[in-house]
């Protein structure tokens, strides 16, 4: 595999045994792994569009109700600005990360006050570094590869439980898809969580909304997963589950920094992470056609100082 950045074990070791990619893409970098989306790789990914099949990877804004992680519910009002002639609408209490979404590199620090590439809390709060407009002004595009975890998981698998996906689980799905990673790939993990969630009753949804009682499948909290995602030379990883990683995290001093893997993936590696993406339609097409690669595009909000964004993602085949 072509390596355009050092392997995980070659990166400097920092506190807690994590590895640091600070400086790999430049001292002042605010893009992180999105730097791997070079013009040549985007052009090659565009060549994957052969049928003109189009898949929205965005769940309805009101699907996650009540919102998870104690976020608020969007309130949309239709405005009849000229009676009988023109209409507008306004969104109130809008949380950009309450449905299919991106985490910016300002979302989670490695440790208090230390964000990706050495950015400080004050630099994040004032929008000077790592906020969502760095991706929004640039755009996101590349070769998407879908791993169908829901289809390849062992018997008894349940996406609504705290099932930790290992490197072996990801490799099983990759081999079943016949995929070889290429630098700059956007990895899509179809766990089946969101389609399962859509069928749940109000009581279950209330339980899932509370971060203290939420249980969900996701990648395990280990250095091996961090190494796998980095060494695969990915530009982004998105799943249809709430946090990409298994929930709940191990939020203790003893488990830090891998107990909540966001600390390492975002805070040290600068990995672009998407959560709660709607992947069911794309996964069904991949299963039917046997083609698990596609062009993925996304337009995060060009919102100066923003911490997250709706996914605004499409897959084309």
Order of alpha helices (4+ residues) and beta strands (2+ residues): beta-beta-alpha-beta-beta-beta-beta-alpha-alpha-beta-alpha-beta-alpha-beta-alpha-alpha-beta-alpha-beta-alpha-beta-alpha-beta-beta-beta
